[in-house]
Amino acid sequence: MLRFNDILERLTSYNPHADTDFLRKAYVFSAKVHLGQVRLSGEPYLNHPLEVAGIITQLKLDVASVATGLLHDTVEDTLTTLKEIQGNFGEETAQLVDGLTKISLISLRSSEEHQAENFRKMILAMVKDIRVILIKLADRLHNMRTLKYHTPEKQVEIAQETLDIYAPLAHRLGIDWIKSELEDLAFQYLHPEIYEEIKRKIAKKEKERARYIDEVKRTLMKKLYENHIESEVAARLKQIYSIYLKMKEQNIDFDQVYDITAFRVIVNSIKECYDVLGITHSLWKPIPGKFKDYIGLPKENMYQSLHTTVIGPYGERIEIQIRTNEMHRIAEEGIAAHWKYKEGKVVEEAEDKRFTWLRQLLEWQRDLKDDREFIESVKVDLFPNEVYIFTPKGAVKQFPIGSTPIDFAYSIHSDIGNHCVGAKVNGKIVPLRYELRSGDTIEILTSPNQKPSKDWLKFVKTSRAKTKIRQWFTAEEREKSIALGKEILEKEFRKYDLQQAKLIKSGELSKVANEFSFQGVEDLIAAIGYGKLTANQIIGKLLPQEKLEQQKEELKEGRFQHLIQKITRTPKDALLIKGIDNVMVRYAGCCNPVPGDKVVGFITRGRGVTIHTADCQNAMDDDPHRKVEVEWDSTKEYNYPVRIRIHSEDKKGLLAEISNSISSTKANIKNARVDTTEDKKAVSTFEVEIRDLSHLNKVIKALEKIKGVRLVERMRVEAQVES
Ligand code: MN
C-alpha cells in the first residue's frame, strides 16, 4: 500500500522545491472527508486517492495535479463542495477537481461502436486543462487495477469503456505505459479465456525465452561495445493485448507469433541511434519495409525512435527499437514530459490536424532552459471550433461552435428542422438561438404549424441547416408563384374566353410550355408568377393572330381611363418580399409607395403582388389572407414615379419656376398637367421620379418655397378600382 510519504518522496525527487505543506494539507483534507468510506475491496477509501496521486507522480506532474489526485473524488463522493476546495486549495486546484467531477458525470456508454471516437473528442472538448485528462487516466488506471471487486457485468462495462476511450486517449497523449496497462487490464476482463491462454503459453516457454533473450542481448551488446557505444539493452515481453491483436489480424496461432519479445536499445545521442541501426543490420538481416524512422518523422504524440525488424539467429523475427534517453523519457511520460503553459496563447489548429498543438507544445518546450525546472499547467482548448452534444438516446454528435437547436434539428431530418419550434437542453426549454455547449443533451420540440423563418439563416451554423432552410424557401416560393401564375392566367384568359382548366386538360398548355422550353405546365405557370413571362405571351401562342387583334380592340374601348395614365413600372428588384422573391410587383396607384414608406403587399388576381403603403385605406380593406410581408431593399437604387399636386396662383412663369425647382432637387419630371380655374388658380399635377421618401420630401419642400404656391401634396387616389 502506498503511503503519503512515498508520494512526497517521489514528488520531491523530480521537483525539489515542491510545496509539500500544500500537498500535506490536501492529504489531511481528503483523509478527513473520506473517513469511514470503504472501497468494494473492503479497504479504506483513502487508498484510492493515494494510489491515484502516486500514479500522477509517476507522470511527474506538478503539485496541483498531485493534490488533485488526492482530492479528485471529494466533490463527487463526499459532502465537500467545490467552494470548500477553492477556499482551502485555491482556484487552480478547484478547477482541476471540477474538471474531473464533470467528466465523471457524463455517461460514456453507448452501444454504437463508432461513438467511441466522438466520446474521446467530447472529453477533450470539455476540458480546458490537459492535466484533467492525465489525472483522469491515473484514476482510471487504479480503478482498472482494482476492477476484480466489481460484479461481472460492471467489469465488462468499465473494461469496454476503458478500451474504447481511455486507452486511446493515453495513446494520443503519448503515455504508452498507461495505454498498454489499460489495454491488458481491459482485455483480461473482456476475453478472460483468451487472456489466460496467452498468459499460460508465455509462461510455458518462460525458460526458453529467458535463454533466448540473453543470447540476443549479449550478441548485440558485444558488438556495440566493440564500436564504443555506451548503451542499455532491454528486452520486454510484448503486451498480451497486442499479441492477441496480432493473432487476430493475421489469423494465426500463438505459436506462430514469433516476436513476442521486443528489444530496446537506449543510447546517448541521435547519431548513435543510427550507428546502432547499422550495427544491428550488419548482425542480422533486416526485413524490408519494416524499418520506421520516427526520429526523422516523429509521431503526432511526439514519440521518437527507430524501429526495425530483423531475422534473428534462429530465423525468427526480432523487433528492435532504438532511441536516446530523452526520447525514452518522452515515450514514457508522453505529453507530461513536454509542457509549459503560456498565458493567453491560443493554439491554432487545422481542421484535420487536431493534434498539431502537440507540436506547438514541443516548440514551447524548446524555449525553456530546463523543462524539469517546474511543470506548469497546460491550458489548451483542444477542439476550439467544435462542440459535442448528446442526442436523447445518448449518441454523441459533433457540431461547429455556435451551433443552435435548429442545426441539431436539421441534422436529424429536414422535416424536424422545418417544424422546429424550440428545444429542451438538459431538460430545460431554450430559445432557438441557444448556443449548444459540449455535454448538452438536447431534445427538439416540433409543431406541425411551424415553418422556417429567413431569420434562421442568420444564426444557424451548419451548412446542412442553411441548405435545407433555403430549399424550403425555394419550394415555398415556387408554390406561391404557381398560385399567383394561375390567378394571372385565369384573369387574362377570361378576357379571351379561354378556360385554363380545359387548356390544361387538352394538353394545349403543355404544348405552349414546350414551345417556351419549360419542363411542364407547372413550370410555365410558375414563370408567370415569377414575372418571367406574361399572360399575353401565352395567349399569343394559343389564339390565331386575327382573333387576338379583334379582341384587343374590344378591350381597349371598354378600358377604364384614368385622369393620369396609369403608372406602369416594375422595379421589382428594389423590393424584398418575404417568402416570395422574383414575382411581378406593382405599386398601388392609390398610395404610390416609395422607399422609406412602410409598405405591405397583396397578392392580387392577375397582377402579381401589389404594394400599398401600410396606412393606405385600400390596403386595410383588402383581404388579409392575401397579405404578404414586404420590405424595401435599401441596397438598390431606383427611381420611383410619384404624383404631386400643386395648388398655386395662375401666373406667368410659375410653371417654369416649378419645373426648375423640381429639376434642382435632381428629380425627373415624367409627366405634367396643368388645369386652371376661372378664379385665376392653377392645379398642376406632376409625375416625378424620385429615389425615396426623403428625396420626395425635399422636392415638396423646394416647391413650397416658390412664391405663389399655396399647397403641395403627394397625391393619393381616394378610391382605387382593384379587381
Ligand atoms: Mn477516483
Residues whose N, C-alpha, C, O or C-beta is under 5 A from the ligand:
A	BS01	MN	D73 D139
